[in-house]
Amino acid sequence: MKVWIFTFEYAGVVKVGGLGEVPANQAKSLKDELDITIFMPSHGKKDNFQSNSNISDLGFNFTGDFIPYEFDIHIPHAKYEISLHKVEVDVINVILISGNNEISKKILDDPRVYSPESLSGKIGLFSYAIRHYVEYLIENNPNLLPDIVHIHDYHPFIAYIAMKQELLKHDLNIPSVITFHLLTWPRKNKRFLKACGIDDTSLLICLDNEKKKLSFEEIFELARNNEHINPSLEKICALIADVITSVSKSYLESDVIPNLGGDLISPKSDFVWDGCDWDYTEIITEIKKNFSKEIINFTGITDYSKISRWDIRKFLLTYKIENIPKNEPIITSKIVLDVVNSLNGIYPILQDRKVKAFNQDGPLILTSGRISYQKGIDTILESIPLVIEKVPNVRFLMLLMPNEYTLDDVKSYAEFMKIYPQNLRILFGKSISIYHLAHFYADLYCCPSRWEPFGIIALEAMSSKIPVIATRVGGFQESIIDLNKDLENGTGILVKNENPEELANALISMLIISEICRMKNTKGLIPKSELNLMAQDISYPALRKQVLQDNLFYDKIKQNCLKRVEDNFRWKIVSQKLINIYNKSIKLIKNN
């Protein structure tokens, strides 16, 4: 089966968030069973591969006229020139769509994947490139056309609409699967879509288990649903796609189906979980290789096997977070870089995006990921004083990725470091060198999202044997087993979103559970009076009772975390479902 995948992110080329991991890992997992080719904008990465001689020009140079102001570019008229280059990433062929003249390069080769200055243009030029390429194959080598197209989010789906129209003109039809990773409600008028190459060719689509032939105008109005605003592009995509998937059953049922067509799309909707292939043993070995000399020098313990996980936690918190490589944390956007650098000198922020190490070690709560309102970082910041009241030596470490839409958040988050200088550090940008180190030697991972379609970050934490405190939303409800519902197999605690008090109670409870375990492991017998005093701040009676009976209960939770991922969320496991979905889509097209 030949599968084309359209995406704007692909790990190994460019990755902004969790989305980039999904097509890359699905492709790697299924490469022996499927013939997969990735199509994506270059995002300026073509030159990176040219320097390694790992790229070939496919010999296509597509040209034409377009209207830049429809793509938020304020010039009246322009010509585009687009080329296709093939690179190999982990034995998968990736086609990079690049610009060959000044304006096309400015758009397609903008390294900022979702920049407000170039995103609309990338959607349009990507669509032109796919349509041109499909036209060429239809006329010259139709055997190279795919059996199915899998599209990740709405950005590249406009190209599929143009492709589908071109195919239908030649009595061809290739089915599509779209995966919605996160709904963002983009709205565009018909002029924009026509500027992307969408014409009046009618489309065969499946709605409520019935095949219908509708003009694009009719589909647009169906998506509008008598509202006086432009419809969401995501709803248009959902109506046209042959199969709709999301990354969790919860998000599919709570957000995708109700908002993108309801009963019209429900029969063609399904879900495929995301996965994580972090190998615990491999990463522990990698950490030892990368840091053993520094850790030995820091601790003064010459036998690495005698260094405890708490020794390494102390190394991370009181030394390494300040002494990361010169180019880290990595920020590629100059606009974001300027804002982060403007914080230099604000205690405890040092020069060049570095932060001052903590003065002392303490139980560590880790948070990581991109900055957005969705991620609820403000909720954990608001919980800090409540946690400090019960656990004064707690340490919060946040590895956060800012973007051009979250510059105000960067400034406001930095203020919290001034307020809680003994307890909070935020590294703005990609801290690649310590990412695994922080995960493997934290005591807790916190995901305070307002909503979360899936949340690969929780799987990364559990793969590191770190219990997770997360909100009771979306995919977290499917990946994390709440200890309050299943003490035997629990991997963390789920709490209400946007509730700093409930979040703080869960963090405090799990910190106490981990500290009791640490004391038992290092000191042996814990005096009963001291144990009872500590346990009284565990907010959940069943958990409190369990810890009093089993002081090493935290170690069991850690093992549960890894087992949960191993048994259910390895990419090879979760990706198998895609083959059934692809076959179902092809069968639907053949039967109609």
C-alpha positions in Angstrom: 0.0 0.0 0.0 1.4 3.4 -1.0 0.7 6.1 1.6 1.4 9.8 1.2 1.5 11.8 4.4 0.9 15.5 4.4 2.2 17.4 7.5 3.7 20.7 8.5 5.9 19.0 11.2 8.0 15.9 11.1 10.6 14.9 13.7 14.0 14.7 12.1 13.2 17.7 9.9 11.3 20.2 12.1 9.2 19.7 15.2 7.4 22.4 17.2 5.4 20.2 19.6 4.0 16.7 20.0 2.5 16.8 16.5 5.9 16.4 14.9 6.5 13.1 16.8 3.3 11.4 15.5 3.8 11.1 11.7 7.5 10.4 12.2 7.0 7.6 14.7 3.9 6.1 12.9 6.0 6.0 9.7 9.0 4.3 11.4 6.7 1.8 13.0 4.9 0.9 9.7 7.7 1.3 7.2 8.1 -2.5 6.7 4.4 -2.9 6.0 3.7 0.2 3.9 5.4 2.3 1.2 5.3 5.7 2.9 6.3 9.2 1.5 6.1 12.4 3.6 5.3 15.7 2.0 5.9 19.0 3.9 7.1 22.6 3.4 10.9 23.0 3.7 10.7 25.5 6.5 14.3 26.4 5.5 15.6 22.9 6.3 16.6 22.0 2.8 20.1 23.6 3.2 20.7 21.5 6.4 20.4 18.3 4.3 22.4 19.7 1.4 25.4 20.2 3.7 25.2 16.5 4.5 24.8 15.5 0.8 21.6 13.7 1.9 19.2 15.3 -0.6 18.2 15.0 -4.3 16.4 17.4 -6.6 13.4 15.7 -8.1 13.7 17.9 -11.2 10.4 19.7 -10.8 10.2 23.5 -11.0 6.5 24.6 -10.8 5.7 28.2 -11.6 2.6 30.3 -11.7 0.8 33.5 -10.7 -0.7 34.1 -7.2 -2.2 36.9 -5.2 0.0 37.6 -2.2 -2.5 39.8 -0.3 -4.8 36.8 0.0 -2.0 35.3 2.1 -1.5 38.4 4.3 1.5 39.5 2.1 1.0 43.2 1.2 2.0 43.3 -2.5 -0.6 43.2 -5.3 0.7 40.4 -7.6 3.6 37.9 -7.8 4.9 34.7 -9.4 5.8 31.7 -7.4 8.5 29.2 -8.2 8.5 25.9 -6.3 10.8 22.9 -6.3 10.7 19.5 -4.8 13.6 17.8 -3.1 13.8 14.3 -1.6 15.6 13.5 1.6 15.8 10.3 3.6 15.0 10.5 7.4 15.2 7.3 9.3 14.8 5.3 6.0 11.6 7.2 5.2 11.4 9.4 2.0 10.5 13.0 2.8 9.7 15.5 0.0 10.5 19.0 1.0 8.6 21.7 -0.9 10.9 24.8 -1.3 10.8 28.2 -2.9 12.9 29.0 -5.9 12.4 32.7 -6.2 12.5 35.5 -3.6 8.9 35.5 -2.5 8.4 31.8 -2.5 11.6 31.3 -0.4 10.4 33.9 2.0 7.2 31.9 2.5 8.1 28.2 2.2 11.6 28.5 3.7 10.6 30.6 6.8 12.1 28.5 9.6 9.2 29.6 11.9 6.7 26.8 11.1 3.6 28.6 12.1 4.7 32.3 11.8 1.8 34.7 11.4 3.8 36.3 8.5 4.1 33.2 6.4 1.6 30.5 7.5 -1.2 31.5 5.1 1.3 31.6 2.3 2.7 28.2 3.2 -0.8 26.7 3.1 -1.3 28.2 -0.4 2.0 27.3 -2.0 2.0 23.8 -0.5 -1.4 23.4 -2.2 0.0 24.6 -5.5 2.9 22.2 -5.3 0.8 19.2 -4.6 -1.6 20.0 -7.4 1.2 20.5 -9.9 2.9 17.2 -8.8 -0.4 15.2 -9.1 -1.1 16.7 -12.5 2.3 15.6 -13.6 1.9 12.0 -12.3 -1.6 11.7 -13.8 -0.3 12.5 -17.2 3.1 10.8 -17.0 3.2 8.1 -14.3 -0.1 7.4 -12.6 1.4 4.2 -11.0 3.2 6.5 -8.6 0.0 7.9 -7.2 -0.8 6.8 -3.7 -3.5 4.4 -2.5 -4.3 6.8 0.4 -3.4 10.2 1.7 -3.0 10.8 5.5 -3.1 14.4 6.5 -2.1 15.8 9.9 -4.2 18.8 11.0 -5.9 21.3 8.6 -2.8 23.2 7.3 -1.9 20.7 4.6 -5.5 19.5 4.0 -6.2 22.3 1.6 -3.6 20.7 -0.7 -5.5 17.5 -0.5 -8.7 19.2 -1.6 -6.9 20.6 -4.7 -5.4 17.2 -5.3 -8.8 15.5 -5.0 -10.4 17.9 -7.5 -7.6 17.2 -10.0 -8.1 13.5 -9.6 -11.8 13.7 -10.1 -11.4 15.5 -13.4 -9.7 12.3 -14.6 -12.2 9.9 -12.9 -9.8 9.0 -10.2 -10.4 9.1 -6.5 -7.9 8.6 -3.7 -9.2 8.3 -0.1 -8.0 10.5 2.7 -7.6 10.2 6.5 -7.2 13.4 8.5 -5.9 13.4 12.0 -7.0 16.3 14.2 -4.3 16.8 16.9 -5.6 20.1 18.3 -8.5 22.2 17.1 -7.6 25.9 16.7 -10.7 27.2 14.8 -9.0 28.9 11.8 -11.5 30.8 9.7 -10.9 31.9 6.1 -13.2 33.2 3.4 -13.8 31.6 0.0 -11.4 34.0 -1.7 -8.5 32.5 0.4 -9.4 29.0 -0.6 -9.7 29.9 -4.2 -6.3 31.6 -4.0 -4.9 28.3 -2.7 -6.0 26.7 -6.0 -9.5 25.3 -5.0 -11.8 25.5 -8.0 -15.5 24.7 -8.7 -15.0 21.0 -9.4 -17.6 19.0 -7.4 -16.3 16.6 -4.7 -17.4 13.1 -3.8 -17.7 13.1 0.0 -19.2 10.8 2.6 -21.6 12.3 5.1 -23.8 10.3 7.6 -22.8 7.1 5.8 -24.0 8.4 2.4 -21.9 9.4 -0.6 -22.8 12.8 -2.0 -21.5 14.9 -4.9 -21.3 18.5 -3.8 -19.6 21.6 -5.2 -17.1 23.3 -3.0 -19.5 26.2 -2.7 -22.1 23.8 -1.3 -19.6 22.3 1.1 -18.5 25.7 2.3 -22.1 26.7 3.0 -22.8 23.3 4.7 -19.8 24.0 7.0 -21.1 27.6 7.6 -24.4 26.1 8.8 -26.4 29.3 8.4 -23.9 31.3 10.6 -22.9 34.8 9.6 -19.2 34.1 9.9 -16.8 32.1 7.8 -16.7 28.4 8.8 -13.8 26.8 10.5 -11.3 25.3 8.0 -11.2 22.3 10.2 -15.0 21.7 9.7 -14.5 21.9 5.9 -11.7 19.4 6.2 -13.9 17.0 8.3 -16.7 17.1 5.9 -14.5 16.3 2.9 -12.2 13.7 4.5 -13.1 10.0 4.0 -12.1 9.1 7.6 -11.5 11.4 10.5 -9.3 10.4 13.4 -8.1 12.1 16.6 -5.5 11.1 19.1 -7.8 10.0 21.9 -11.4 8.7 22.3 -12.1 11.5 24.8 -11.1 14.3 22.5 -12.8 12.8 19.5 -16.1 12.5 21.4 -15.9 15.8 23.4 -14.5 18.2 20.8 -13.9 16.8 17.3 -17.3 15.2 16.4 -19.6 17.8 18.2 -17.8 20.8 16.6 -16.9 19.5 13.2 -20.2 18.0 11.9 -21.8 15.9 14.6 -23.9 13.1 13.1 -22.6 14.0 9.6 -19.1 12.8 10.5 -19.6 10.5 13.4 -19.9 7.3 11.3 -16.5 8.0 9.7 -14.7 9.0 12.9 -12.2 7.0 14.9 -9.1 7.5 17.2 -5.5 6.4 17.2 -3.5 7.0 20.4 -0.2 8.7 20.3 2.8 6.7 21.6 6.3 7.0 23.1 9.4 4.9 22.5 11.6 6.3 25.3 13.7 3.3 26.4 14.4 3.5 30.1 17.6 1.5 30.0 19.0 3.2 27.0 18.4 6.7 28.4 19.9 5.8 31.8 23.0 4.6 29.9 23.0 7.8 27.8 22.8 9.9 31.0 25.7 8.0 32.5 27.8 8.5 29.4 27.1 12.2 29.1 27.3 13.3 32.8 29.2 10.7 34.8 32.4 12.7 34.9 30.6 15.9 36.0 28.5 14.0 38.5 31.6 12.3 40.1 33.4 15.6 40.3 30.3 17.2 41.8 29.5 14.5 44.4 33.1 13.4 45.2 31.9 9.8 44.9 34.3 8.0 42.7 32.3 4.8 42.2 29.4 5.8 40.0 27.3 2.8 41.0 27.2 4.2 44.6 25.7 7.5 43.4 22.0 7.7 44.3 19.2 9.2 42.2 19.0 11.9 44.9 22.7 12.8 44.4 22.0 13.2 40.7 18.9 15.3 41.4 21.1 17.6 43.6 23.6 17.8 40.7 20.9 18.9 38.3 19.3 21.5 40.6 22.3 23.0 42.3 24.7 22.9 39.4 23.7 21.7 36.0 20.7 23.9 35.2 23.1 26.9 35.3 25.9 25.2 33.5 24.2 24.0 30.2 25.9 24.4 26.8 26.5 28.0 25.6 23.9 27.8 22.8 21.1 26.6 25.1 18.3 27.1 25.7 17.9 27.1 21.9 15.5 29.7 20.5 15.3 30.1 16.7 13.0 33.1 16.4 14.8 36.4 16.7 11.6 38.1 18.0 11.3 35.6 20.8 15.0 35.7 21.5 14.9 39.4 21.9 12.1 39.2 24.4 13.8 36.4 26.4 17.2 38.3 26.4 15.4 41.4 27.7 14.9 39.5 30.9 18.7 39.3 31.5 19.6 40.4 35.0 16.1 39.9 36.5 16.9 37.6 39.4 17.4 34.7 39.1 17.9 35.1 35.3 21.5 35.4 34.2 22.9 36.5 30.8 22.1 34.6 27.6 18.9 32.9 28.7 20.6 31.0 31.6 19.1 30.7 35.1 20.9 30.6 38.4 21.1 27.2 40.0 19.2 26.6 43.2 21.1 27.1 46.4 19.9 23.8 47.8 18.4 20.5 46.6 14.8 19.6 47.2 11.9 17.4 45.9 11.5 18.2 42.3 8.4 18.9 40.2 9.0 19.0 36.5 6.9 20.7 33.8 7.8 20.9 30.1 6.4 21.8 26.7 5.3 24.7 24.7 3.8 27.8 26.2 0.1 28.3 25.4 -3.1 29.1 27.3 -4.1 25.5 26.6 -1.2 24.1 28.7 -2.4 25.9 31.9 1.1 26.9 33.1 -0.5 29.7 35.0 -2.4 27.2 37.1 0.7 25.5 38.4 2.3 29.0 39.1 -0.7 29.9 41.2 -0.4 26.7 43.1 3.2 27.3 44.2 2.5 29.2 47.4 0.1 26.5 48.5 2.6 23.8 47.9 5.4 25.7 49.6 3.3 26.1 52.7 3.4 22.3 53.2 6.7 21.4 51.4 8.9 24.5 51.9 11.9 23.0 50.1 10.0 22.0 46.9 11.7 22.8 43.6 9.7 23.6 40.5 11.7 23.3 37.2 10.0 24.3 33.9 11.5 23.7 30.5 9.2 25.8 28.3 9.1 26.6 24.6 7.9 30.2 23.9 6.7 31.4 20.5 5.7 34.7 18.9 2.2 34.4 20.2 3.2 34.0 23.9 5.7 36.9 24.4 3.5 38.4 27.2 3.5 35.0 29.0 7.3 34.9 28.9 7.4 38.2 30.8 4.7 37.3 33.3 6.1 33.8 34.0 9.5 35.4 34.7 8.0 37.6 37.4 7.1 34.4 39.3 10.8 33.5 39.5 11.4 36.9 41.2 8.6 36.1 43.7 9.8 32.5 44.4 13.5 32.6 43.9 14.2 29.7 46.2 11.6 27.4 44.6 11.1 28.1 40.9 13.3 28.1 37.7 12.1 28.4 34.2 14.3 27.8 31.2 12.8 29.4 28.1 13.8 27.5 24.9 15.0 24.0 24.0 17.2 22.7 26.8 18.2 19.6 24.9 21.2 18.6 26.9 19.3 18.3 30.2 15.9 17.2 28.9 16.3 13.5 29.7 18.2 14.2 32.9 15.4 16.4 34.2 12.8 13.8 33.4 14.6 10.8 34.9 15.6 12.5 38.2 12.4 14.5 38.9 10.1 13.3 41.6 6.9 14.3 39.9 5.7 15.5 36.5 2.9 18.1 36.3 0.6 18.6 33.3 -1.9 21.3 34.3 -3.6 21.6 30.8 -7.0 23.2 30.4 -7.6 20.7 27.5 -5.3 18.1 26.0 -6.2 16.0 23.0 -3.6 13.4 24.0 -0.5 14.6 25.8 2.7 12.7 24.8 4.4 14.6 27.6 2.7 12.3 30.1 4.0 9.2 28.3 7.5 10.6 28.4 7.2 11.1 32.1 5.8 7.6 32.7 8.6 6.2 30.5 11.0 7.8 32.9 9.3 6.1 35.9 7.9 9.5 37.1 4.4 9.7 38.5 2.2 12.3 36.8 -0.2 14.8 38.2 -2.4 15.9 35.4 -5.8 17.5 34.7 -8.8 15.3 34.1 -9.1 16.2 30.5 -8.8 14.6 27.0 -6.2 11.9 26.5 -4.8 12.2 30.1 -7.9 10.2 31.1 -6.9 7.4 28.9 -3.1 7.3 29.4 -2.9 8.0 33.2 -4.4 5.6 35.7 -5.6 7.6 38.7 -4.4 6.2 42.0 -7.7 7.2 43.6 -9.5 4.8 41.3 -6.9 2.0 41.1 -4.3 1.8 43.9 -2.8 -1.4 42.4 -2.0 0.0 38.9 -2.1 3.7 39.4 0.4 6.0 37.7 -0.6 9.4 39.1 -3.5 11.6 40.1 -6.0 13.4 37.9 -7.4 16.7 39.1 -9.9 19.3 37.9 -8.5 21.8 35.4 -8.0 25.5 36.3 -8.1 24.6 40.0 -4.8 25.6 41.8 -6.1 24.3 45.2 -6.9 20.8 43.9 -3.7 20.7 41.9 -1.7 21.8 45.0 -3.3 19.1 47.1 -2.3 16.4 44.6 1.3 17.7 44.3 1.7 17.9 48.1 0.3 14.4 48.5 2.6 12.8 45.9 5.6 14.8 47.2 5.0 13.4 50.7 4.6 9.8 49.3 7.9 10.2 47.4 9.7 11.7 50.4 8.5 8.8 52.7 9.9 6.4 50.2 13.2 8.3 50.0 13.5 8.2 53.8 12.7 4.5 53.9 15.3 3.8 51.2 18.1 5.9 52.8 17.4 5.6 56.6 15.5 2.3 56.9 13.1 2.6 59.8 11.0 5.8 60.0 9.7 6.6 63.5 5.9 6.1 63.6 5.3 9.6 65.0 7.2 11.2 62.2 5.5 9.0 59.6 2.1 9.9 60.9 2.9 13.6 61.0 4.1 13.5 57.4 1.1 11.4 56.1 -1.5 13.8 57.6 -1.0 16.1 54.7 -1.8 13.5 52.1 -5.3 14.6 50.9 -6.6 11.2 49.8 -7.6 8.8 52.6 -7.0 5.6 50.6 -3.5 6.8 49.5 -2.7 7.9 53.1 -3.6 4.4 54.4 -1.6 2.6 51.7 1.6 4.7 52.3 1.4 4.1 56.1 1.2 0.3 55.3 3.8 0.4 52.5 6.4 3.1 52.9 7.9 2.2 49.6 4.6 2.6 47.7 6.2 5.4 45.6 8.6 2.9 44.1 5.6 0.7 43.0 4.0 3.7 41.3 7.2 4.3 39.4 7.2 0.7 38.1 3.5 1.0 37.2 4.3 4.1 35.1 6.8 2.3 32.9 4.6 -0.8 32.6 1.6 1.3 31.5 3.6 2.7 28.6 5.3 -0.7 27.7 2.0 -2.5 27.6 -0.2 0.0 25.8 1.6 3.0 24.3 4.7 1.9 22.3 4.5 3.3 18.8 4.5 -0.2 17.2 1.4 -1.0 19.3 -0.7 2.1 18.7 0.2 2.5 15.0 -1.1 -0.9 14.0 -4.6 0.5 14.2 -3.8 2.8 11.3 -3.5 -0.1 8.8 -7.1 -1.1 9.6 -8.2 2.5 9.1 -6.4 2.8 5.8 -7.9 -0.4 4.5 -11.4 0.7 5.6 -10.9 4.0 3.7 -9.8 2.3 0.5 -12.7 -0.1 0.7 -15.2 2.7 1.1 -13.9 4.4 -2.1 -13.9 1.1 -4.1 -17.5 0.4 -3.0 -18.7 3.7 -4.2 
